[in-house]
């Protein structure tokens, strides 16, 4: 990253949907420090569920199979096998959990070897050149942040934009390796060849787990993608030569991820503030409302008798 990246970051930070996502992040982070035992328990439960969801995403990419959430939960809780399920699925889920836990150390260590180790665990197939380029990209991103003013670093939209720019650089590294492996076949009418998309998904998988841990160094909340969302984002990069315009490529990536991040941060806030007693009371009130509406509809054809007293439904 260099001086030109300043303009890219500023451009991304100014995008309307990025600002909307940044507001959702601000609404979430303003809850800290958490002081309520209920809120702390809710947050711990959210974090556990997030790892389950991320491990499911990773295992689905590794295995090429759709994995039920129940299986991901079972393995997260320590299962080494699941009756009736292929052992390859369980092994992929365990590898995903190991990689996520390895990456979690980056927020405090700032050691890029955490990412390289996770890539090996996920069997991403990085070449030596890719590992070197990834190391350089992460180091440059950290230097870029360190050199900026405190005012910019404190802007949530700016920090999100930095994460996107780094992810874009990492994706470009992956497309370079992929181009060398697959050659320069042209995209089909429906987009990039499926082989290219799947190949890039495998190479890029560690990046989409790592950005959460890089974001943590910038005090940004985590995000999560479904397998379908991940496939859609990666497919846009799976072109023969990639996009030579870093500004446009990073902007496209920012636009794709911003709604996902926004929804995740709103979900996180809602999960923290969830109160089972209030939820139960709201459910009771909703059931009561529906029952009244159903009863009123049932007797809507009955004409009023002015001689009879009014009955409360």
Secondary structure as GFF3:
##gff-version 3
##sequence-region A 1 313
A	DSSP	alpha_helix	3	13	.	.	.	ID=ss1
A	DSSP	alpha_helix	16	29	.	.	.	ID=ss2
A	DSSP	alpha_helix	37	63	.	.	.	ID=ss3
A	DSSP	alpha_helix	69	76	.	.	.	ID=ss4
A	DSSP	alpha_helix	87	103	.	.	.	ID=ss5
A	DSSP	alpha_helix	106	109	.	.	.	ID=ss6
A	DSSP	alpha_helix	113	121	.	.	.	ID=ss7
A	DSSP	alpha_helix	128	147	.	.	.	ID=ss8
A	DSSP	alpha_helix	150	153	.	.	.	ID=ss9
A	DSSP	alpha_helix	156	182	.	.	.	ID=ss10
A	DSSP	alpha_helix	194	216	.	.	.	ID=ss11
A	DSSP	alpha_helix	227	235	.	.	.	ID=ss12
A	DSSP	alpha_helix	246	273	.	.	.	ID=ss13
A	DSSP	alpha_helix	276	298	.	.	.	ID=ss14
###
